[in-house]
Amino acid sequence: MSAVLISVVIFNIVLALIVSLVFVPILVWMERRVAGFIQDRLGPNRCHIGGVRLGGIVQSFADMLKLVFKEDYRPNSVKEKLLFRLSPVIVFVTAYLSFMVIPFADDLTINGETYMMQALPIEFGLLWVLAFAGLGVYGLMLGGWASNNKFSLLGGIRSAAQVISYEAVMGLSLISMLITYGSIHFGDMVRFQGELIWGLIPAWGIVIQPVAALLFIITAFAETNRAPFDIAEGESEIVGGFHTEYSAMGFGLFFVGEYIAMGAASALIITIFLGGYQIPWLNTITLKENIEIVMLAILVLLPAMSYFFARWIKKNNVWPDPDDVRNRETKWLIIGLIGINIAVVLTLIGLLSFGISSNITNISVALIQVITFVFKLIMVNFFFILVRWTLVRFRYDQLQNLAWKVLLPIAIANVFITGIFVVVLGV
């Protein structure tokens, strides 16, 4: 195995770990800050390490550390101890494995060898994700049943009924996309979306199949138990749902698994409907042909973005006590941003001055596409969070009626219409 292949594999695995696990504290911070904004309060912004708050993200790490060292209490009423312990692990692992086949950038070519930019370089794509997404519900069901608690059991049953209902709609919406793209491989789907319709409109899935996109986004909320489809937990109705009897890291794995599942759902929405790693009007070929212009744009945009970020930190970092250690954060942040800007600017100037080889061009394009994918991931996750703190929970009968009487007929009709366009019109 060549050193380049090992480096690419390690990079992809580490990136998958970052966007799935390391992203969780950031998503928790986003959740709490958005909730605070909607409820007209600040949210967490005081916890710090040596004065460094990072806008409040340190609070999320403190909460996760607390869960790790908390007493893991198991009620005496629990009979199936192995299943009780295994349930949160199933939820966590199945959610994490969904990230393994998501492409973070177009295939990378170095020295004539091409490497897939995903943690697991296989072409199962959509089939892999559907397989593990369907297994996640077993963790919720087993957790509710093994807890030997009527409220937990009710939450597990609700979760099973919800997932079965909305998986049917999700599968039909994806069939429409499979007919459209003609492939189950996510890389092929994203490359398809890099083209333009009539030479002007990006051929994103949400443009070509708006009905399928709407159906998939709705079912993604239901599959991840996010409000307004959070009846599996339903704190106001069934105490805490399937995880009522869990504490410490048992609850922590359920909690982290929910956010990883939300991130995986967001990654799927991006990959299938929002162009994946593609930048509108700048597909891989266009980026490679205009890499010098792109680097010049980065030279201009990076300092500007750093300036506005430093201003935001300073605005939210004014403490009454002048000796408060948190007042020093802005200074340290500015020093760090200046260092990053100098390093990036000097690197780009050096590349532009001495010429850019084909390998450097390919690597640069891959890094730009990775950054694009991560930016889209943050935006879609923000949408998930915004919906949670905006809409109220459905009643159980409303949730089932929506799935079977509204969404399912629309999904079936969309499959037929898509098939007619593809077969009859030959598009």
N, C-alpha and C positions, 0 to 999 in steps of 0.2 A: 504494500500500500504506500503510495507516494506521500511525501510530506505535505504537498498542496492539498491532496484529498483529505488527509487527517486534519489539516487546519480548517478547511471548509466545513467538515463534519462537526468539529468542536465548536466553531462559530455558530452554526445553526442550532446545535443542542443548547448552547449557552443562551442564545437569543430566545429560544422557545421557553427556557426556564425563566428568563427575565420577563417576557410578555405574559407569562401565566402565573408564576409564583411571586416574583418581586413586584409585579404590578399591583398585587392585591392590596398592600398598604396604601398605595396611591389611589386606588379605586375607593377604598374605605374613606380616605380623606376627602375625595371628591363627593362621595355620598353625604358625608356629614357637613361639608361646607355648602353644598347645594341645598340641603335641608335647612341649614341655617339661613341661607339667603332667602329662600321661599317663605320661611317663618319669621323673617325680619330679625335675625340675630346673627352673630358672627360665626358660630361654630368653633371647633378646636383651633386655637392659634397661640397657646401660651407654653405648652410643654417644649422643653429644649434640652439639648446636650451641649454644655459649654457655651450656651447662648445661641446656638444654631437651631432654628425652628423649622426652616424650610417651608414657611407658610402654614405650618401646623401638621405637616406629614410626620414629624417625629412622634406626635401623639399616637398615630396608628401603630408605629413600631413598639411603643410602650404598651399599648393594649395587647398586641400579639405576644409580647414577652410575658405579660401578666398571665395570659392563658397557658403558656408553656409551664409555668411554675405553680399554677393553681392546683389544689387537691382534686384528683380525678375521682369523684364520688360515684359509686354504682349502687343503686337501691337494692335492698335484699329481695325485693319482689321479682327481680330479673332472673329468669330461669335459663334462657339460652345465652350464656355468657359469651361464647365465641361469636355468635351472630351479632350480639349487642356491640362487641368491640369491632367487628368486621364491617358493619354497616357504614360508618363515616368514611372508612378507608375506600370502600367501593365508590362512594360518591366523589371522593377526592381524586382517585386514580382515573376513573372514566372521564371526568372533566378534563384532567391534565392531558390524557392521551389524545384528546380531540385536536390538540394543537400540533401534533406530530407531523401532520401532512399538509399543513397550511403553508403555502409558498410566501416567503417574505420578500422575495425579489425574483427577477427573471433568471433563467439558467445562466450560471457564471462560466465563462470560457477563459481558461488560463493555459497558455502554451499549447493551444489546440485541443485541450481536454475540457469537456463540459460537465459541470456539476450542478445538481438540483439544489436550490436554495430553500430547503425545508429540512426539519430535523430528521425525519424518516424518509429517505429517498425512494419512495415507492409511488406507483401510479394508481393505487386504489382510490385515493381522493375521497369522493363523496361517500362511497360504500364504507370506508373506514370510519368516517365521522358518524354516519347513521348507526353503525353497529355499536359504537361505544356510547353514543348519546342515548340509545335505547336501553343500555345496561344500567345507566345511572339511576333509573327509577327503582331498581331492585334494592339499592342502598337505603332509599327512603322507606320503602315498604318493609324491609327487614328491620330497620331501626324502629319503626312504629310498632311492629308486631313483637319483636324481641324485648321491648321495654316493659311489656306486660302491664300497660297503662291504657285505659280506655280512651283518653284524650290523644295519646300518641298513636294508638291504633287507628283512630278516626282520621288523624292527619295523614297516615300512610295510605289508607284506603282512598281518601280524597286525591292524594297525589297520583296514585295509580290510575284512577278514573280520568283525571285531567290529562295525564301524559298520553294515555291510549287514545283519548278523543282528539287531541291536537296533533299527535304524530301522524294520523291519517291525513289530515289537511296538509301538514308539512311535507309528507311524502309526495302528495299530488302536486304541490307547488314546485317541488324539485324535479318532478317528471317533466313539467313544462320547460324547465331550464335545461334538462338533459336533451330534450328534443331540439331546443334552440342551439345549444353549443355542440351537440353531437359527440360529447366526451364526458367521462366521469372524472377525469384528471383536472385538478384545480389549475395547474399551469396552463393547460389549453384554454380553460375558461377565461383566465385573466388576459392571456394574449389576444383572445377574441375581442375582449373589451378595450384593447389598446387601439383598435381601428376606429375610423370615423364614418358616421352615416351621412351620405351626401357631401362628404368632405368637410363637414362642419360640426356635427353633434357627436360627442363621444359615445361609442356603442356599448355603454354600460348596461348591465342587466336590468337595472331599474328603469332605464329608458325603453329598452326593447320589450320588457315584460313587467309593466308597472303593477298589474294585478297579482302576479306571482310574487313580486317583491313585497307587496302589502300583506299578502297571506303569510309569507315566510316570517316577516318581522313580527306579526301578531302571534304566530305560533312559537316563535323564539322566546317571547315573553312568557308564554305558558309553559314551555319546556324547562325554563330556568326558574320557575316559581317566583317570578318577579311581579310586583304589583302592576296592573290590577288583577293578576292571576295568582296571588299568593295564598290561596285558600288552603294549601297543604300545611301552612303554619297557622294562619288565622289567629294571632294572639288574642284578639278581642272576642273570639268565639271558642277556641279550644286550647287555651292557655299558651301553648307554644308549638302545638302540632307534633310532628314526628320526632322532634328533638327535645321534647319536654324533660326527659329523664337524663339528658346528657349534660356533662359539665367539663370544665378544663379543656383538654385537647380533643376530647370526643366532640364536644360542641364546636371547638375551633376548626376541626376538619370539615364539619358540615358547613360552617360559616365560610371558610376559605374556599371550599368546593363550590359554593353558590357563586362566589365572585369569579372563580376560574371558569365556571360554566357560562357566566355572563360574558366574560372575555372571549371564550370560544365561540359563543353565538355571535358576538360582534365581529369576530374575525371571519366567520362564515358569511355574514351579511356583506362585509366589505369585499370578500373574495368573489362571491357569486353575483352581487348586484351593484357594488360601488367601485368597480374597476380594480380591486385588489391593490397591488403596489403601483399601478399605472397612474401617472400624472395626466390630467386632461390635456389633450393635444400634444403630449410629450411622451410617446411610447418609447420602448427601449431603443429602437433604431434611431428615432429622432434625437433622443438624449445623447447617444454615441456620436451622432453627426455634429451636434452643437455643444459638445462638452465644454469647450472654452468659454462660450457665452454663459453657460450654466454656472461655471466656476466664478466668473466675474459677477454674476447676480448674487452668488453666495457671499462674495467679498463685501457687497453693499448691504445685503439684508441681515447678515449675522450681527454686525455691530448695532444696527438699529433695533433688532429684536432683543439683544442683550440690554440695551439702554432702557427699553420699556419694561423688561422683566425686573431690572434693578429698581426702577421707580415704583413698581407695584409692591415689591418687598419693603421698600422704605416707607411707603404710605401705610402699610399694615404693621410697622415695626417701630412705633414711637411709644416709649414707656415713661411714666411719670418720674420714676427715680433715675436721675442721670447716671448713676453708678450701676444700674441694672445691666448684667452681662449680656442681655438680649439686644441691647442697643448697639453692640459691636458687630452684630450679624451683617448689617448692611455693608460695613467696611470690608469684612472678610469676603462677602459675596462679590463685591465690586472687584476686589483683588483677584479672586478666582475667575470671574468673567473676563477680566482684562487678559489674564494668562491664557485662557482658552482661546480668546479672539486672536491674540498674537500668534499662538501656535498654529491655528487654522489658517490665518492670513499668510503667514510665512510659508506654510506648506503649499498653499494654492499658488502663491507668487512663484515659488520655486518650480512647481510643475508647469506653470504657464511659460516661464522663462526658458527652461531647458527642454521643453517638448514633452508631449504625453504619448507614451507607448500604448499599444493596443491592450496590453494587460492592465496598465494603470487606468485606461479608459473604462474597461469592463468592470474593474473593482470599484471605481468611482460611481459608475451608474448603479451598481448593486447597492452601494451604501446609500445613495440618494433614494432609491426605491425602498430600502428598509426604513429609512426615516419617514418617507411618505406613508408607508403602511402603518407605522406606529402612530403617526399623527391622526390618520383616519380611525385607528382603533380607539384612541382617546376620545375623539368626537362622538363615535357611536356609543361608547360606554357612557359618555355624558348624557346622551339622549335617553338611554335606559334609566339612568338615575333621575333625570328630569321628569320622566313619565311616572316613576314611582312616587315622587313627592307632589304630583299634580292630580292624579286620578285616584278615585276610591276603589276599594275592592269590589269585584263582582259577587253577587250571590251565587250559590252553587248552581241553582237552576238556570240563572242567566248565563253562566259560563258554559254549561252543557248545551243550551239552546243555541248559543253563538256558534259553537263548534259544529254541531250536527245539522242544524236547520239553516244556517247562514253561510258559514265559511266552506263547508264541504260541498254543497251544490255549486258554489262559485268556482272552487278548485277543479271540480270535474268538468265544468263548462270550459274553463280556461285550457285544460288539457286537450279537449276536442278542438277548440278554435286554433290552438297552436299547431296541432297535427294537420289541420286543414291548410293552414298557411304554408307549412313546411312541405307537405306532400303535393298539394294541388298547385300552389304558386311556385314551388321550387325555390323558396328563399331560405 
